[in-house]
Amino acid sequence: MNTRAAPSLVPAPGLAVHTRQSPLSPAGIPRIGRYVLPAAVLLLLVTIAVAVSVGSADLPLDSVLRAVGSHLGLPVHPLPALPDSIVWDLRLPRVLLAALVGAGLAVCGAVLQALTRNPLADPFLLGVSSGASTGAVAVLVLGIRIGTGPVDLTTGAFVGSMAAFGAVLLLAGRRAGEPTRIVLAGVAVSQLFSAVTSLIVISDAHTQDTRSVTFWLLGSLTAASWPAVALSASVVGVGLLVCWASATALDAFAFGTDTARSLGFSPGRTRLLLFSVTALMAAALVAASGAIGFVGLTVPHAVRFVFGARHRTLLPTCAVLGAIFLIWADTVARTVFAPQELPVGVLTALLGVPVFALVMRRRTGTP
């Protein structure tokens, strides 16, 4: 007779399902999510259109729609060359890249918080941000070249991110599927790459190089382009599908490893797969935009507080609201001090810290 006790279904602190705010349907999905998620998608589309129209030269919404429609082959009268170029070549790629980066970082944060049962986990937990910083600084300051051509910043940052994650896996060894082991390896590798970045900047950078490095390290979408949008869309799309397909496993991990194993999941293999997917997503997004903080930390907690912690609803909702959040943050960053531009990572921190403090206060019941 098997006398083994059933695993305790107690979720990790900060990851509990709040049914008081989100009553559950028979399928286990908060009823509010069935209505708010489609509304959020509609809000995202409106946000994209409005954000494209806002800038140093404001454009009417109908002009934005005409420009997009003409490039998509719709039977609309095209805009003159200058406003058409502002919409299609400058603003729309930047707004779409902001949406993709916000969506990807929010999903990565939600997944890593469930895998590690750590409410403070974020997309940069595995050292990819520090690795990207080292790669970007090496390109900007040292002028690394392959053959006869220079390496661009995005490529250098992505290679640095992958090098950092490879070092994390190497340091974690055969126990890379264990949360504590890989988190500790990530902390060590992050410190190593941060030290290398500082060494390069201090030893070789000129004033202009230092300014460019600092601006990029704080997060910037100024280099947005259609190729960057296409690459980010591919990575985020595939990563979101893989994570969403693992939603049931993530629900189980929120209650602990024993619960996941009792439900038939392989904790080591599942964690390693999702660690790798989130690291690849974060690496591609950081390479495109720099290290934009607090999106992957704050958005999952806010969404979890309203809709509950079931990942089949949580992940797509995080993606949509993360996209909206970063679009508006970048819009404010590029307009509030015009013609000067504020690094978007500064603004997400200024907005994210109070939101995170409010969510944590409501969760813990602190007066």
N, C-alpha and C positions, 0 to 999 in steps of 0.2 A: 504494500500500500504506500503510495507516494504521499509523504507528509510535508513536502516542501510548501512553505507558505507562498501564497500568491503575492506578486510584486505590489508594492504600495503605489497607488495611483495618485501621487502627490507631485504636481509639477514644480519645476524649479522656481525659485523666487523671481518675481518680475515677469514670469511667463504664464501665469495662471489665466484661465478662461474666466472672463467676467460676465457671468450670465445675467447679473442684475441689470447691466446696461444693454445686453444683447440676448434676448430670449431666443432659445434654439428651436428650430423647426424639427420635425421628425427625422430629417436627413442629417441633422447635426450641424446645419449651416445657420448662422444668425439670420433671422428673417430680414433685419434691416439691411444686410449685405446684398440681398436679392434686388433691392431697389436702389441702394446708394451706389453700388458698383457701376451699373449702366449710367446713372446720373454723373458719376465721376468721369467716365469715359467721355460723355458729352461735354462736361466742363473742361476736360483736357483739350478737346478740339477747339473750343471757344478760346481757351487760354493761348493756344498756339497762334490763332488768328490775331488776337489782340496784341500779343507780345511782338509779333512781326510788324504790326502797324506802329509800334511805339519806338521812338528813337530821337536822335538829334533832328531828323526831318520826319515829322509825323505824317503818316499816310492814312487815308480813309480805309475802312475795312473792305469796301467794295473794290478798291484798287488792289488790295492784297489778294482778294479772291480772284480778280481778273488776271493778275499776274500768274498765280498758281494755275488757274484754269487754262490759260493760253499755253503754258509749258506742258500741261497734261494733254493737250490736243483737243480741248473742249471748244465748242463754237462760241467764243467770246472775243470781244474786241481787245487786242493786246495793248499794254501800256507803252508809253514812250520809253526809249532805251534806258534813261537814267533811273526812273523809279522802278522799272522792271529789274534792273541790275541790283538795286538796293534790296528788293524783296527776294529775288531768286538766288543771287550770288552771295549776299552778305547776311541778311537777317534770318531767312528760313533755315539754312544749314545750321546756324548757331542755335536757334530755338529748338530744332529737332535734336541736335546733339545734346543740349541741356536736358531735354526730355529723356533721352536714352540713358544718359549718365545718371540722372536722378532715379530712374526706374531700376537700373542695374544695381546701383549702390544700395538702394532700399531693400531689394530682394536679397542681395548678398548678406546684408546685416541681419535680416529676419532668419535666414537659413543658419548662419553661424551662431546666432543666439540660441537657436534650438539645439544645434549639434553639441555645443559646449555647455549648455544649460547655464550660460553666463549672460545676464542682462546687459553687461557692459561690452559685449563683443561687437565689433564693427568690421567692415570689409577689409580693413588694413591690418587685421589681426595676424595674418600669415606673412608679414614682412614685405608684401608687394609694393606698398607705398614707399618704403625706404629704398627698396631696390630700384624702383622707377626714378626716384630722386637722384640716385647715384648715376644711373644710365643717362638721364637728361643732363645732369651737370657735366658728366664726362664729354658729352657731345657739344654742349654750349661753350665750355671752358677749354677743353683740350683739343677740340676740333678733330675728333676721330674720323678716319676715312677708311673706306673699303675700295681698294683699287685706286681709281682716279677720282672718285666722287665722294663727297662728304656724307656721313650718316645723318639722316634727319632726326629731329628731337623725338618724334613719336616712336620711331624704331628703336632709338637708344633707350627710351624709357621702358618700352615693352620688353626688350632684351634684359634690362636690369631687373624688371619685375620677375621674369621667369627665372633668372639666375638666383634671386632671393628665395623664391619658392622652392627651387631645386635644393638650395642649401638647407631650407627648413626640413624638407623630406629626408635629406641625407643625415641631418643632425638627429631627427626623430627616429631614424632607422626602421626596424621592423615593427615598431609600436607607433607608427605614424597615424594609425586609426584611432589612437587614444587621445581624447581631448586635452588632458593635462599635458601630455608629452608634446603634442604639436603646438599648443599655445606657448609653452615655455621655449620651445625651439624658435617660434616666431618672434618672441620678445628678444631672444639672444641675437638672432639674425638681423632684426630691425636695428638694434643698437650698433651692430657691426657695420651695416651699410650706412647708417647715419654718420658714424665716425669717418668712414671713407669719404662721404659727401663733404663733410666739413673740412677734411684734409685737402681735398681738391680745391674747394673754394678759397681757403686761406692761402694756399701755396701758389696758386696760378691765376686766380681770377683778377681781372681788371674791374674798375668801377662799373662800367656798363655791363660787363658779364655778370657781376654780382647782382645788379638790379634786375636783369633778365631772369636769372636763376631764382631770386626771391619771389618775383611776380609769378613765375610758373609753379614754384613750390606751394604757394598759397592757393592755387587753383585758378585757372583761366580758360575761357572758351573762345578767346580771340582768334585762335588758329583753326576754327571750325571750317570744314570743307565737305563737299559731297562725298569724296572717298572716305573721309573719317566717319561720316554719318552711315554710309553703307556698311563699313566694317563693324562699327559699334552696334548697328541694328542686327547684323548676323550673330554677333557674339551674345548680345542680350537676348535675342529671340531663342537661340538654342539653349542658352543657360537657363532661361525662365522655364522652358519646356521640360528640361531635365529635372529642375527643382520641383516644378509642379507635379511631375509624375512621381516624385518621391514624397508627396505631401503626407501620405499615411505614415511613412517611416518617420518623418519629422514630428508628427503628432506623438508618436510613440517615444521618440528620443526626449521630448519635453518632459516625460514622466520618468526617464531614467533608462539606463542600458538594459537592466533586467526586464523591464516591460517590453522594450523593443525586441529583445531576444525571445521572450515568451510568445510574441506575436509572429514569429517566424522570420524576422529580419536578421541579417548578419551585421552586427554593429561595426566591426572593423572595416569591411568592404564598403558598406554604405557611407560611412563617415569619410573614408578616403576618397571615394568618388565625388561626394559633395564638396569636400575641401578643395579638391582639384578644380572642379567646375567653378566654384566661387573665386578661387585664386585667379583662374584664367579670365573670368569676367572682370574682376577688379583690375587686373593688369592691363587689359585692353582699354578700360575706361580711364584709368589713371594716365596711361600713355596719351590719351586723346585730350585730357582736360586738366591734368595735374591732380594733386591730392586735395579733393574737396571733402572736408570733414563734416561730421554730424548728420549728414543725410542718412547714412546707413545705420546710425545709432538711434536717432530720434524718431524717424518716420515709422519703423516697425513697432515701437512702443506706443506711439499715438494710435496707430491702426489697431493694434492688439487691444488697447484699452476700450475702443469703441465697438469693434466687431468681434472680439474674441480671438482665441489663439489657434483655431483650426486652419491649417495651412492651405487647404484647397481654396479657401476664401481669402486668407491673409496675404498670400503671395501676389496674386493679381491686383489686389487692392493696394498693397505697398507699391507695386510698380506704377500704378496710375497716379497715386497721390505723391509719390516721390518725384515723378516727372513734373507734376504741377508745381510742387514746392521749388524745385531747382529752376524751372523756367522763370518763375516770378523773382526768385533771388537773383538770377543773372540779369533779368530786365532792370531791376532796381540798381544792380551793381554797375551797369553800363550807362545809366541815365541820371542817377541822382547827383553825381559830381561831374557831369559832362562839361567840357570835353575830356576831362580826366576819367579814367575807368578804375573802379575798385575791384581787386581780386575777389571773385565770387566766393572763395573759401572763407574770406574774412566775414562776409555777410551771412553765410550759412552758420558760422559759429555764433555770431551775434544773435541770430534768430533761434538757433538750435538749442543753445544753453538754457534760455528761459523756458522754452517748450519742454525740454527734457526735465527740467526741475519741476515744472508743473505736473507733468505726467507722473513722475516718481512720487511727488507729494500726494497726489490723488490715490496712487496705488497703495502706498504704505499707510495712508490715513493720518499723515503728520498734520497737526493743527497749524 
